[in-house]
């Protein structure tokens, strides 16, 4: 038990302060030293403790005073309701994949890979070198560091077949993450109130970006293999839309990867309608059984707006992505980016470029492929053993997620809540539908923490799913 001199002074002064009026002046330090027979250091320690407790306040050159107690009162922000009016689009405050999980939870809801799947050594070294470079002190060009622009252009260029002109560095705009890129692309290419075609289901962040841009979302059904080109053509014809957002490789949430034939067919539909395909290649580095095959590599007429992110594969703290867009569309996107953020942190750009150009980057990607395969297969096996009522629409050939269909009678909100109460976090699939859900789905991420807990997590899901509904009196 602590009972030193400063504690004794704090207790005595506390009683005095309790009876003193607000603003009363405390005795000087010299007087307190004499009264309590203590050293100036001990008295100052006691005064610091009382200050930290909010009981006193010091005014340099004047003295120390009893702090006035401010009575808590409810604050009225009602005037803002009239000033803001009704929102054009109600945006959710957060999404399930962005929730932080308690340390003891089995987190199958996550949106980002676990730390052990990141190239930590490369990241730390790259940040150290970037901090010592001129990039730490200088603004970068609006479109990005030229060297990083060239890297993005060259990567896509390596997939470009003979007869198609590869992109150049000037076609690349570096972004502070692909989410901000989606917002810019939608604002630049789709007028407010006009239609935007989205795969359904699709990335929840694209739905959010579309709502923020004030555009009218038109769902295009997409199954385990991707969308039907005839359905897409009909959507273009019926709505007059000029932009289609899709994820041809390892789609979030379904895991679907378009075949080469489907990519060619979709591109033909887009060209026939004089439209744009916004290709989100978020999972380019997460191939397991196949490699990402960008549709953009087969287009040099500016129909494909290509988004390539490094955020999830390098580090969530290095939010760097790029959009490759040719012609006036690129100019409009760059103008929107300039209005939104002027330029992207040169330090983060330099660090990202350092990571992806190190020899160890390719080694990391090869190891990552093996780790993701082991995690995916363990979760698939666990679900098949413990959740017999679940149906996997496909075992993805890459990406980070499993898309699981549940029995039609499933009470999805109750299942999610019951699992969370038992320490298992799952994501209800309804967040990935731009309109009404096509059924009860859950999205399970196999790149989160503690893969050894996958069997237990699946067992909990199976038990909660099989539990009889409560009897109502």
ABEGO torsion letter per residue (X at the ends): XBABAAAAAAAAAAAAAAABBBGBBBBBAAAAAAAAGBBAAAAAAAAAAAAAAGABBBBBGAEBBBBBBBBBBBBBAAAAAAAAEBBABBBBABBAAABBBBAABBBAABABBBAAABBAAAAAAAAAAAAABAAAABBBBAAEBAAAAAAAAAAAAAABBBGBBBBBAAABBBBBEAAAAAAAAAAAABBBGBBBBBBOBBBAAAAAAAAAAGBBBBBBBBBAAEBBAAAAAAAAAAAGBABBBBBABGBOAAGBBBBAAAAAAAAAAAAAAGBBBBBBBAAAAABAABBBBBAAAABAAGABBBBBBAAAAABAABBBBBBBBBEAAAAAAAAAAAAAAGBBBAAAAAAAAAAAABAAAAAAAAAAAAAAAAAAAAAAAAAAAABAABBBABBBABEABBBBBBBAABBAAAAAAAAAAAGBBBBBAAAABABBBAEBBBBBBAABBGAAAAAAAAAAAAAAAABBBBBBX
